Amino acid sequence: MTERLYYTDPYLVEFDARVLRVEPYDGRRAAVLDRTAFYPTSGGQPFDTGRLGGTTVTDVVDREDGVILHVLDGDLEPGPVRGTVDWSRRFEHMQQHTGQHVLSAAFDRILKARTESFHLGSASSTIDLNRTVSAGDIERAEDEANRVVWDDRPVGIRFADAADVAKLRLRKESAREGTLRLIEVPDFDISACGGTHVSRTGAIGAIAVQSAERFRGGTRVEFLCGVRVLRGFRALRDTVSASVRLVSVLPAELPGAIERMQTDAKETKRQLKDLQTRLSTFEAAALAGQAEARGSLQLVAAALDGWDQNGLKAIATAIAARPGHVAMLFSVPPPSAVVIARAADSTIDSGAMLKQLIGRFGGKGGGRPELAQGGGLQGAADDLVSFARGLL
């Protein structure tokens, strides 16, 4: 087994060890050390990165037999080695993980909402609560968590056997047996955990809930801690500033301005649809007047600029209302929408022709013999129209 130095000193980022062996792992090389400060992916927390000698550590894996594999971008020889952990990545993870303990404890204490699982992502972290909570409830828990952060309480590490653990009031019962590693925030939380944590709650900086959603009968809460709160604020500030410049309102007026823009857009869309419906009658008449005679059929095959699929459908059905007419209309530029319609007295199968078009130009769609429509066709307008004519 590998001695885990991070268990007792998470602030240790440089250490001396011995490379016991280097073995293949998933197409790469992985070093096994007698001792390590590198944290492997475990308990919802990602692995550390850094260097072993002159080689970069790209992943750290905790094997079931207690051996930790240090996945490398090169190779190492057995023997003494100096290890260096990427401190910025390690500290960011320490902030997030300790912040999770505090936030989960706040939800448990204030709302009796238990944390079922935790995930520390590359940009944000999540906890899944066992029940639904309101926005107001989340704010109360968030306030309580930050109160503990700003109290700057010590974060202790201790080890206890099963007998001692039974006397403690752990926030969540551990499934592990034997000696447990406990993380304790005095008078607030004590939990079994193998992750890395800051030594005082003040080092978390701040805890900010970014979003929440219903998830598997409970609530998934997305949150940021420490340096990520600052990054999140900057991203939000830049987004709001850019939006304010675009719509020429004050930040507090943005929601109302967006709502008005949405209302205007819906009205414009309604008016456009109405105008297209009216115009489609004239467009259909003009195209029908240029129809090509194909035996007993009158074919209209054309690529129309400025029309969406609904507009094409209105024109095509208006053309197909004329006896003996078949319409095959495409939008431009690509990817093109297509609508095929035929008169009631025609035996042409619109759906079958659409399948041939999709087979040649890609896209997708479907329909019935009298009407079929699709989209995503890739091809020049002339090629689409020429191929459509060839189908008849």
C-alpha positions as CSV (number, residue, x, y, z in Angstrom):
1,M,0.0,0.0,0.0
2,T,1.0,3.6,-0.7
3,E,1.4,5.9,2.3
4,R,-0.9,8.8,1.9
5,L,0.8,12.0,3.0
6,Y,-2.2,14.2,2.2
7,Y,-4.2,12.4,4.9
8,T,-2.4,14.3,7.6
9,D,-1.0,17.3,5.8
10,P,-3.1,18.5,2.8
11,Y,-0.8,21.6,2.5
12,L,2.2,19.4,1.7
13,V,3.0,20.0,-2.0
14,E,6.7,18.9,-2.2
15,F,7.9,15.5,-0.9
16,D,10.5,12.9,-1.4
17,A,9.6,9.3,-2.2
18,R,10.8,6.2,-3.8
19,V,9.6,4.8,-7.2
20,L,8.9,1.2,-6.5
21,R,8.0,0.3,-10.1
22,V,6.5,1.7,-13.3
23,E,3.8,-0.3,-15.0
24,P,1.5,0.0,-17.9
25,Y,-1.9,1.6,-17.3
26,D,-4.6,2.2,-20.0
27,G,-2.0,2.6,-22.8
28,R,0.2,4.9,-20.7
29,R,2.9,4.5,-17.9
30,A,2.1,4.7,-14.2
31,A,4.5,5.0,-11.3
32,V,3.9,3.3,-7.9
33,L,5.5,5.1,-5.0
34,D,6.1,4.1,-1.4
35,R,4.5,7.4,-0.3
36,T,2.7,10.3,-2.0
37,A,1.1,13.7,-1.5
38,F,-0.8,13.3,-4.8
39,Y,-4.6,13.0,-4.2
40,P,-6.3,10.3,-6.4
41,T,-9.8,10.8,-7.7
42,S,-12.1,9.7,-4.9
43,G,-15.2,10.7,-3.0
44,G,-16.4,13.2,-5.6
45,Q,-13.0,15.1,-5.6
46,P,-10.8,15.0,-8.7
47,F,-7.1,14.0,-8.7
48,D,-4.1,16.2,-8.3
49,T,-1.6,17.0,-11.0
50,G,2.1,18.0,-10.8
51,R,5.5,16.5,-11.4
52,L,7.5,13.5,-10.4
53,G,11.1,14.3,-11.2
54,G,11.1,15.6,-14.7
55,T,7.9,13.9,-15.7
56,T,4.3,15.3,-15.6
57,V,1.6,13.6,-13.6
58,T,-1.5,13.7,-15.7
59,D,-3.8,11.5,-13.5
60,V,-3.8,9.8,-10.1
61,V,-5.8,6.5,-9.6
62,D,-6.7,4.8,-6.3
63,R,-6.6,1.1,-6.9
64,E,-8.7,-1.3,-4.9
65,D,-5.6,-2.9,-3.3
66,G,-4.6,0.4,-1.7
67,V,-1.9,1.2,-4.3
68,I,-2.0,4.6,-5.9
69,L,-1.0,4.9,-9.6
70,H,0.6,8.1,-10.8
71,V,-0.1,8.2,-14.5
72,L,2.7,9.9,-16.4
73,D,3.3,11.6,-19.7
74,G,6.8,9.9,-19.9
75,D,8.7,7.3,-18.0
76,L,10.6,7.0,-14.7
77,E,13.2,4.7,-13.3
78,P,12.8,3.0,-10.0
79,G,14.6,4.8,-7.1
80,P,14.4,8.2,-5.3
81,V,12.2,10.9,-6.7
82,R,11.1,14.4,-5.8
83,G,7.3,15.1,-6.2
84,T,5.7,18.4,-6.6
85,V,1.9,18.9,-6.5
86,D,0.2,21.7,-8.5
87,W,-0.7,23.9,-5.6
88,S,-3.3,26.2,-7.4
89,R,-5.3,23.1,-8.4
90,R,-4.9,21.5,-5.0
91,F,-6.0,24.6,-3.1
92,E,-9.0,25.2,-5.3
93,H,-10.1,21.7,-4.7
94,M,-9.5,22.1,-0.9
95,Q,-11.7,25.3,-0.9
96,Q,-14.5,23.5,-2.8
97,H,-14.5,20.3,-0.8
98,T,-14.4,22.1,2.6
99,G,-17.1,24.5,1.4
100,Q,-19.2,21.4,0.5
101,H,-18.9,20.1,4.1
102,V,-20.0,23.5,5.5
103,L,-22.9,24.0,3.0
104,S,-24.1,20.4,3.4
105,A,-24.0,20.8,7.2
106,A,-26.0,24.1,6.9
107,F,-28.7,22.4,4.8
108,D,-28.8,19.5,7.3
109,R,-29.0,21.8,10.4
110,I,-31.4,24.5,9.0
111,L,-33.6,22.4,6.8
112,K,-33.1,18.8,7.7
113,A,-32.1,18.2,4.1
114,R,-29.4,15.5,3.9
115,T,-26.7,15.4,1.2
116,E,-26.9,12.2,-0.8
117,S,-24.0,12.8,-3.1
118,F,-21.3,15.4,-4.0
119,H,-19.4,16.1,-7.2
120,L,-16.5,18.5,-7.6
121,G,-16.4,19.6,-11.2
122,S,-13.8,21.6,-13.2
123,A,-15.9,24.8,-13.1
124,S,-18.5,24.3,-10.3
125,S,-19.6,21.7,-7.8
126,T,-22.9,20.1,-6.9
127,I,-24.6,18.4,-4.0
128,D,-27.8,16.4,-4.3
129,L,-30.2,16.8,-1.4
130,N,-32.7,14.1,-0.4
131,R,-35.7,16.5,-0.7
132,T,-36.9,19.5,-2.5
133,V,-36.1,22.9,-1.1
134,S,-37.3,26.4,-2.0
135,A,-35.2,29.4,-3.1
136,G,-35.8,31.0,0.3
137,D,-34.6,27.8,2.0
138,I,-31.4,27.8,-0.1
139,E,-30.7,31.4,0.8
140,R,-31.0,30.6,4.5
141,A,-28.6,27.7,4.3
142,E,-26.2,29.8,2.2
143,D,-26.3,32.5,4.8
144,E,-25.6,30.1,7.6
145,A,-22.7,28.4,5.7
146,N,-21.1,31.8,5.1
147,R,-21.5,32.8,8.7
148,V,-19.4,29.7,9.6
149,V,-16.8,30.6,6.9
150,W,-16.4,34.1,8.2
151,D,-16.1,32.8,11.8
152,D,-12.8,31.4,10.6
153,R,-13.2,28.2,12.6
154,P,-10.5,25.6,12.6
155,V,-10.9,22.5,10.4
156,G,-9.6,19.5,12.3
157,I,-8.4,16.1,11.1
158,R,-8.5,13.1,13.4
159,F,-8.7,9.3,13.1
160,A,-11.1,7.1,15.1
161,D,-12.0,3.5,15.3
162,A,-15.5,2.0,15.1
163,A,-16.0,2.2,18.9
164,D,-15.1,5.9,19.0
165,V,-17.2,6.7,15.9
166,A,-20.3,5.2,17.4
167,K,-20.1,7.8,20.2
168,L,-19.9,10.7,17.7
169,R,-22.7,12.3,15.9
170,L,-21.5,12.1,12.3
171,R,-23.6,14.1,9.8
172,K,-23.7,11.0,7.5
173,E,-23.1,7.4,8.5
174,S,-20.0,5.9,6.8
175,A,-20.1,2.6,5.1
176,R,-16.4,2.1,5.7
177,E,-15.1,-0.2,8.4
178,G,-12.0,0.1,10.5
179,T,-10.3,3.3,11.3
180,L,-12.0,6.4,9.8
181,R,-10.5,9.8,8.9
182,L,-12.8,12.5,10.3
183,I,-13.0,16.1,9.3
184,E,-14.4,18.4,12.0
185,V,-15.6,22.0,12.1
186,P,-16.2,22.7,15.8
187,D,-19.8,23.0,16.9
188,F,-21.0,22.6,13.3
189,D,-20.0,19.5,11.5
190,I,-18.1,16.2,11.7
191,S,-17.9,13.9,8.8
192,A,-15.9,10.9,7.6
193,C,-13.9,12.0,4.6
194,G,-10.6,11.1,2.8
195,G,-10.4,14.4,0.8
196,T,-8.1,17.4,1.2
197,H,-9.4,20.4,3.1
198,V,-8.3,23.9,4.2
199,S,-7.1,24.3,7.8
200,R,-9.6,27.0,8.7
201,T,-13.0,27.8,7.3
202,G,-11.9,31.4,6.5
203,A,-9.7,30.0,3.7
204,I,-12.9,28.9,1.9
205,G,-13.4,32.6,1.2
206,A,-17.1,32.5,0.4
207,I,-19.8,30.1,-0.7
208,A,-22.3,31.0,-3.4
209,V,-25.1,28.9,-4.7
210,Q,-25.2,29.4,-8.4
211,S,-28.4,27.4,-9.3
212,A,-30.8,24.7,-8.1
213,E,-33.1,22.2,-9.8
214,R,-35.3,19.3,-9.0
215,F,-33.4,16.0,-9.3
216,R,-34.5,12.5,-8.6
217,G,-37.1,13.5,-6.1
218,G,-34.8,16.0,-4.3
219,T,-32.8,19.0,-5.3
220,R,-29.4,19.4,-7.0
221,V,-27.6,22.5,-5.8
222,E,-24.8,23.9,-7.9
223,F,-22.3,26.1,-5.9
224,L,-19.0,27.9,-6.0
225,C,-16.4,28.5,-3.3
226,G,-13.4,30.7,-2.9
227,V,-11.6,31.5,-6.1
228,R,-14.5,30.2,-8.2
229,V,-16.8,32.8,-6.6
230,L,-14.5,35.5,-7.9
231,R,-14.4,33.9,-11.3
232,G,-18.2,33.6,-11.3
233,F,-18.7,37.2,-10.3
234,R,-16.4,38.4,-13.0
235,A,-18.2,36.3,-15.7
236,L,-21.6,37.6,-14.4
237,R,-20.3,41.2,-14.3
238,D,-19.0,41.0,-17.9
239,T,-22.2,39.4,-19.1
240,V,-24.4,42.0,-17.5
241,S,-22.2,44.9,-18.7
242,A,-22.3,43.6,-22.3
243,S,-26.1,43.2,-22.0
244,V,-26.6,46.7,-20.6
245,R,-24.7,48.2,-23.5
246,L,-26.7,46.3,-26.0
247,V,-30.2,47.2,-24.7
248,S,-29.3,50.6,-23.2
249,V,-30.8,50.1,-19.8
250,L,-29.6,50.0,-16.2
251,P,-28.6,46.5,-14.8
252,A,-31.7,46.4,-12.6
253,E,-33.9,47.0,-15.6
254,L,-32.5,44.1,-17.7
255,P,-35.2,41.6,-16.8
256,G,-38.0,44.0,-17.9
257,A,-36.1,45.0,-21.0
258,I,-35.7,41.3,-22.0
259,E,-39.3,40.6,-21.4
260,R,-40.3,43.5,-23.6
261,M,-38.0,42.3,-26.3
262,Q,-39.4,38.8,-26.2
263,T,-42.9,40.2,-26.5
264,D,-41.9,42.4,-29.4
265,A,-40.2,39.4,-31.1
266,K,-43.3,37.2,-30.7
267,E,-45.5,40.0,-32.2
268,T,-43.1,40.4,-35.1
269,K,-43.0,36.7,-35.7
270,R,-46.8,36.6,-35.7
271,Q,-47.0,39.5,-38.2
272,L,-44.3,37.9,-40.4
273,K,-46.3,34.6,-40.4
274,D,-49.4,36.5,-41.4
275,L,-47.7,38.3,-44.2
276,Q,-46.1,35.1,-45.5
277,T,-49.5,33.5,-45.5
278,R,-50.9,36.3,-47.6
279,L,-47.8,36.5,-49.9
280,S,-47.7,32.7,-50.4
281,T,-51.0,32.9,-52.4
282,F,-49.4,35.2,-54.9
283,E,-46.1,33.3,-54.9
284,A,-47.9,30.0,-55.5
285,A,-49.9,31.6,-58.4
286,A,-46.7,32.9,-60.0
287,L,-44.9,29.6,-59.7
288,A,-47.8,27.6,-61.0
289,G,-47.9,29.8,-64.0
290,Q,-44.3,28.6,-64.8
291,A,-45.0,24.9,-64.1
292,E,-43.2,22.3,-66.4
293,A,-45.4,19.8,-68.1
294,R,-44.4,16.2,-67.3
295,G,-46.9,14.0,-69.1
296,S,-50.2,14.5,-67.2
297,L,-48.4,16.4,-64.4
298,Q,-47.5,20.0,-63.9
299,L,-44.2,20.2,-62.0
300,V,-43.0,23.2,-59.9
301,A,-39.5,22.6,-58.7
302,A,-37.7,25.7,-57.3
303,A,-35.4,27.1,-54.6
304,L,-36.9,30.1,-52.8
305,D,-34.8,32.6,-50.9
306,G,-36.3,34.2,-47.8
307,W,-38.9,31.6,-47.0
308,D,-38.9,29.3,-43.9
309,Q,-40.4,25.8,-43.9
310,N,-43.8,27.1,-42.9
311,G,-43.8,29.5,-45.8
312,L,-42.7,26.7,-48.2
313,K,-45.5,24.5,-47.0
314,A,-48.1,27.2,-47.5
315,I,-46.9,27.8,-51.1
316,A,-46.5,24.1,-51.9
317,T,-50.0,23.2,-50.6
318,A,-51.5,26.2,-52.5
319,I,-49.9,24.9,-55.7
320,A,-51.0,21.3,-55.0
321,A,-54.6,22.5,-54.7
322,R,-54.5,22.8,-58.5
323,P,-55.4,19.6,-60.4
324,G,-52.4,17.7,-61.7
325,H,-49.8,19.9,-60.0
326,V,-46.7,18.7,-58.0
327,A,-44.6,21.2,-56.0
328,M,-41.0,20.5,-54.8
329,L,-39.7,23.6,-53.0
330,F,-36.4,24.3,-51.3
331,S,-35.2,27.1,-49.0
332,V,-31.8,28.7,-49.5
333,P,-29.0,29.0,-48.4
334,P,-28.2,25.5,-47.2
335,P,-28.9,23.6,-45.0
336,S,-32.1,23.7,-46.9
337,A,-35.6,22.9,-45.9
338,V,-37.8,21.0,-48.4
339,V,-41.5,20.6,-48.9
340,I,-43.1,18.2,-51.5
341,A,-46.8,18.4,-52.1
342,R,-49.0,16.8,-54.9
343,A,-52.6,17.3,-56.1
344,A,-55.3,14.9,-54.9
345,D,-55.6,13.5,-58.4
346,S,-51.9,12.6,-58.6
347,T,-50.4,9.2,-57.7
348,I,-46.9,10.7,-57.0
349,D,-45.6,9.6,-53.5
350,S,-44.1,12.7,-51.9
351,G,-42.7,10.7,-49.0
352,A,-40.8,8.3,-51.3
353,M,-39.3,11.3,-53.2
354,L,-38.2,12.9,-50.0
355,K,-36.3,9.8,-49.0
356,Q,-34.4,9.9,-52.3
357,L,-33.5,13.5,-51.7
358,I,-32.3,12.8,-48.2
359,G,-30.3,9.8,-49.5
360,R,-28.5,12.2,-51.9
361,F,-28.2,15.4,-49.9
362,G,-28.5,14.3,-46.3
363,G,-30.8,15.8,-43.7
364,K,-34.0,14.2,-42.3
365,G,-37.7,14.4,-42.6
366,G,-40.8,12.4,-43.5
367,G,-44.4,12.6,-44.5
368,R,-47.3,11.0,-46.4
369,P,-47.8,10.5,-50.2
370,E,-49.7,13.8,-50.5
371,L,-47.3,15.9,-48.4
372,A,-43.7,15.4,-47.1
373,Q,-41.3,17.8,-45.6
374,G,-37.7,17.8,-44.2
375,G,-34.6,19.8,-43.5
376,G,-30.9,19.9,-43.3
377,L,-30.2,19.1,-47.0
378,Q,-26.7,20.1,-48.0
379,G,-26.3,21.1,-51.6
380,A,-26.3,24.0,-54.1
381,A,-29.8,25.3,-55.1
382,D,-29.3,24.3,-58.7
383,D,-28.3,20.7,-57.7
384,L,-31.3,20.3,-55.4
385,V,-33.7,21.5,-58.1
386,S,-32.1,19.5,-60.9
387,F,-32.2,16.3,-58.8
388,A,-35.8,17.0,-57.9
389,R,-36.8,17.3,-61.6
390,G,-35.0,14.0,-62.3
391,L,-37.2,12.2,-59.8
392,L,-40.1,12.7,-62.2
